[in-house]
């Protein structure tokens, strides 16, 4: 069996990488993705350098798996750091956005349209419909706004 794998190493690594990627698509949560990519890289290296021994292929596969996983983890950390300081409070990204009131405020409450939704807003001062407001805080599902001075 080992002799057969060694004689068809490119196909072995292509199939192994493909199987790992298919299993990843079935929902392993990222565990097999970088192993599958590493197997495809080894297949490419074996195709370019056909004399590469089976031992070196295994070593390259292991090293490439670790390198790919570490690089991906570092990329994700940098991306998360740049995205938001409060990842579980996505509504806080609304602070600073501007919109026009859809109706005049009643007891300080009205509505604005942001993106594809309508949001309940609260203003300390009475404002007429159409007033441009800026979101200054988020309290649950209510946005606190203030009139934009021009």
C-alpha positions in Angstrom: 0.0 0.0 0.0 2.8 2.4 0.9 4.5 1.7 -2.4 1.3 2.5 -4.3 0.9 5.8 -2.4 4.6 6.7 -3.0 4.2 6.0 -6.7 1.1 8.2 -7.0 2.0 10.8 -4.4 0.4 13.8 -6.3 -2.9 12.0 -6.5 -2.7 10.9 -2.9 -2.2 14.5 -1.7 -4.8 15.9 -4.0 -7.4 13.4 -2.8 -6.4 13.8 0.8 -6.7 17.6 0.6 -10.0 17.3 -1.2 -11.4 15.0 1.4 -10.3 17.3 4.2 -11.9 20.3 2.5 -15.1 18.4 1.9 -15.2 17.3 5.5 -14.6 21.0 6.5 -17.7 22.0 4.4 -19.7 19.5 6.4 -19.2 21.7 9.5 -16.1 21.0 11.5 -15.7 24.7 12.3 -12.3 25.4 10.7 -10.3 22.5 12.0 -9.7 20.8 8.7 -9.5 23.8 6.4 -5.8 24.5 6.8 -4.9 20.8 6.8 -6.7 20.5 3.5 -4.9 23.6 2.1 -1.5 22.2 3.3 -2.2 18.9 1.6 -2.9 20.7 -1.7 0.3 22.6 -1.3 2.2 19.4 -0.8 0.5 18.0 -3.9 1.8 21.0 -5.8 5.3 20.6 -4.4 5.3 16.9 -5.3 4.2 17.6 -8.8 7.0 20.2 -9.2 9.6 18.0 -7.5 8.6 14.4 -8.2 11.7 12.9 -6.4 10.5 14.2 -2.9 10.5 11.3 -0.5 7.4 10.3 1.4 9.0 11.2 4.7 9.7 14.8 3.5 6.2 15.0 2.1 4.8 14.2 5.6 7.1 16.7 7.2 6.2 19.4 4.7 2.5 18.6 5.3 2.8 19.0 9.1 4.8 22.2 8.9 2.5 23.7 6.3 -0.6 22.8 8.4 0.9 24.6 11.4 2.1 27.6 9.4 -1.3 28.0 7.7 -3.2 27.8 11.0 -0.9 30.3 12.8 -1.0 32.8 9.9 -4.8 32.5 9.8 -5.1 33.0 13.6 -2.9 36.1 13.4 -4.9 37.5 10.6 -8.2 36.9 12.5 -6.8 38.6 15.6 -5.8 41.7 13.7 -9.1 41.8 11.9 -11.1 41.5 15.2 -9.0 44.2 16.8 -9.8 46.6 14.0 -13.5 45.7 13.8 -14.8 46.7 17.2 -13.9 47.0 20.8 -17.3 45.6 21.8 -18.0 42.6 19.5 -21.1 41.5 21.3 -22.8 45.0 21.1 -23.1 45.5 17.3 -25.8 48.3 17.9 -23.0 50.5 19.3 -21.7 50.9 15.8 -24.8 53.0 15.1 -23.4 55.8 17.3 -22.5 58.8 15.1 -24.9 57.9 12.3 -27.3 60.6 11.1 -30.9 60.4 9.9 -34.1 62.4 9.6 -37.0 61.9 12.1 -40.0 60.2 10.5 -42.4 61.9 12.8 -42.3 64.6 15.4 -41.3 63.6 18.9 -44.1 62.6 21.4 -42.9 62.6 25.0 -39.4 62.6 23.6 -39.9 59.5 21.4 -40.0 59.1 17.6 -38.6 56.9 14.8 -35.8 57.1 12.2 -34.9 54.9 9.3 -31.4 53.4 9.2 -30.4 51.0 6.5 -33.4 48.7 6.0 -35.0 49.1 9.4 -37.0 51.6 11.5 -35.5 52.5 14.9 -37.2 53.9 18.0 -35.4 57.1 19.1 -35.4 59.3 22.2 -34.6 63.0 22.3 -34.5 65.2 25.4 -36.0 68.1 23.4 -39.1 68.2 21.2 -38.2 68.0 17.5 -40.4 68.3 14.4 -40.6 65.6 11.7 -37.8 65.8 9.2 -35.2 67.1 11.7 -31.8 65.7 11.0 -30.6 63.9 14.2 -27.4 62.1 15.2 -27.3 58.9 17.3 -25.3 59.6 20.5 -26.1 56.5 22.6 -27.8 53.1 22.5 -30.1 51.9 25.3 -31.4 48.4 24.4 -33.5 48.9 21.2 -33.9 52.7 21.7 -31.4 55.1 20.2 -30.7 58.4 22.0 -30.4 61.2 19.5 -29.7 64.9 19.4 -30.6 67.4 16.7 -27.7 68.2 14.3 -26.9 71.9 14.3 -26.2 73.3 10.9 
